[in-house]
Amino acid sequence: MLTAICPKLPMRNCEITKNFYINQLGFEEVADYGNYLIIAKDELEIHFFEFVQLNIQENYGQIYLRTNDIDTLYQTFLDKQVKIHPNGTLQTKAWGQKEFALLDPDNNLLVFGQSV
């Protein structure tokens, strides 16, 4: 009966979050309520809730996004000069996934992966 999952991540500023996900990562805006943002790309949807007092040094928000063309996605982000996490460059992991990671403006960790 379950059909999808939509993670909810904290954001300090809706405009900054929207700019990063839309202009850097290629998502589209679904809805912007000022203190609640919904974006989508392909079959994925991410929700954000306003948390103005968020201390990004204490934010451990994370999501894992699966892809079927990780090499192209990684190169697209490099071409757009998206900052890849220093410990998250494109690598094949022991658990059978090819992965890379980045942080959004609020220190939410986004890990992109594809089965090898």
N, C-alpha and C positions, 0 to 999 in steps of 0.2 A: 503494500500500500504506500510506502514512502516513495517519493518521486524526486526529491532534490534536497540539498542542504545549502543554506545560505549563511555563511559565517558572519558574525557581527564583531567589528573591531572598533576600538576607541579612536577618536580623532580630536585634536585640539581646535582645529580651524577648518571649516567645511571647504572654503575656497582653495586653501593650500592642498588639502587632500584631493579635491576634485581635479585641480590642475595637474597634480602628479599622476594620478591614475588615468586621466583622459589623455593628456598631452605627452606623457612619458611612456605609459604602458599600453595605450591604445584601447582603453575601456570606453564605454559610452555611458552617459548619464541616463538613468531610468527615472529617478526622482530626487529632488533636492528640497528638503523641508527646513533648511537652515541648520537645525540641530540634529538632523537625521538625513543621511545620504545613501542612495542605492545606485550602484554602478553594475554594468554587465559587460561581458566579452564572451563571444561564442555561446557556450552553454552554461557559463559561470556567472553567478551573481554574488556580490559582496555588499553587505550593509555596514554602515558606520554610524555610531552614536557619538554625540558631542560629549566630551569630557575635558572641559577647559583646564581643569587643575591637573591633568595628567602629567606625571613626572616621567619623561621618556626614558630616564635611566632605570626606572622601575617597571617599565611596560614589557611584559612578556607575551603580548599577543602574537600568535603565529598561525599561519595556515599553509597547507600543502596543496598546490595546484597541479593537477596532472595535465600533461600535454601529449600530443601524438607527433610533434615535430620540435623537439627541444633544441636541436642545433640551429634551426632557423629562428626560433624565438630568442635564443641567446644572442645570436648575431644581430637581430633587430634591435634588441636592447642596447648592445654595444654601439651600434650605429647611431642610436639616439642619445648616446652618452649617459645612459642610465648607470648609476653607480652600483656595481655588483659588490656584494659583501666581501670583504677581504678574505674571509675563510669559506666563501661560498662560490668560488669559480666553478665552471662546468667540469664535473668529474663523474666517473662511473664508481658507484659505491658498492661495497661488499654485499649489500642486500638486494642487488640486482636492479638498481635504479641509476639512471643518469640524471644528475641534479645540478642546480645552481640556486643561489639565494641572494636576496637583497632586502634592504630595510626601507620602509616608507617614511615619510616625514615625521611620523609619530613613533617610530622605532618598532612598528609591527614587522615581524619577520615573514617574508614571503618566500617559500621554497617551491621551486618548479621542478617537476620530475617526470620522467618517462621510463617505463619498463624497458630493460635491455634484452 
